[in-house]
Amino acid sequence: MAIPAFGLGTFRLKDDVVISSVKTALELGYRAIDTAQIYDNEAAVGQAIAESGVPRHELYITTKIWIENLSKDKLIPSLKESLQKLRTDYVDLTLIHWPSPNDEVSVEEFMQALLKAKKQGLTREIGISNFTIPLMEKAIAAVGAENIATNQIELSPYLQNRKV
């Protein structure tokens, strides 16, 4: 499944606001929902999806692994917890939200753990988020370009990121 052209990001949405926003977006035909562990709203997103009645196979759900869960011992358990909160057996895309501060966990370690999660069927695709070009190169070296679906970056009129 390709990433749908329109999707709802849930950053800073909490509780009833995120539930209402997700349900309304799905009613309007949105099929991509983006959340993250650090947003602390995965359970509410999961509730909204469940209440919407939209079949799971029609949705494209993205979540992101937070920096405290990047180690090989924490990444898969944290993703399983996200799946439980989201009320699904898999997500379509799992991203590393931010690179590890001060390289506390190597790019190779967390990318290998993320690829393992994909092989276990917990996520259909894997990717990165907010990575610079040198960090993208490390991620590619760790798991191969063919295994990285995207580098999700902030893009706005004020922040262009043209090199990335």
ZIMO-V942578 format. One record per residue. RES is the residue in one letter. PSI is psi in degrees with one decimal (NA if undefined). Layout:
res = (RES RES)
psi = (PSI PSI)
//
This chain:
res = (M A I P A F G L G T F R L K D D V V I S S V K T A L E L G Y R A I D T A Q I Y D N E A A V G Q A I A E S G V P R H E L Y I T T K I W I E N L S K D K L I P S L K E S L Q K L R T D Y V D L T L I H W P S P N D E V S V E E F M Q A L L K A K K Q G L T R E I G I S N F T I P L M E K A I A A V G A E N I A T N Q I E L S P Y L Q N R K V)
psi = (129.5 155.1 124.5 151.1 -34.0 135.3 166.6 123.0 140.3 15.8 131.4 6.5 131.9 155.0 -126.9 -29.7 -44.9 -37.9 -49.4 -43.0 -45.3 -46.1 -42.7 -44.8 -43.6 -38.5 -34.2 -4.6 -1.1 144.5 -0.7 129.9 128.7 124.5 -173.2 155.0 -41.4 -19.1 -19.0 39.5 11.3 -39.6 -41.4 -38.1 -45.2 -40.4 -46.0 -42.0 -45.6 -41.6 -18.1 -28.3 -1.3 127.2 141.3 -40.1 -13.8 -7.7 154.2 103.4 128.6 136.2 167.4 138.3 127.7 158.9 -29.8 -10.5 21.3 -21.8 155.3 -24.8 -21.1 -25.9 -55.1 -45.7 -37.7 -35.9 -40.1 -37.7 -41.0 -42.8 -41.7 -45.2 -39.6 -6.9 46.3 158.3 -16.5 160.4 160.2 -31.4 129.3 126.5 151.1 115.8 -47.8 150.4 158.1 128.0 134.9 24.1 35.5 -37.1 126.1 151.6 -42.2 -43.6 -49.9 -29.4 -38.2 -40.3 -39.5 -40.9 -37.4 -41.0 -38.9 -45.0 -27.3 -4.4 12.6 -23.8 142.7 -36.9 157.0 157.5 -171.9 166.8 135.4 32.2 138.4 171.7 -47.5 -37.2 -34.9 -41.8 -39.6 -41.4 -42.9 -42.3 -32.7 -40.3 -4.9 139.9 -33.0 -17.0 -3.0 111.6 -34.9 161.8 98.8 121.8 159.0 133.7 125.7 171.9 -26.7 -15.2 103.1 -33.2 44.0 -35.4 -34.2 NA)
//
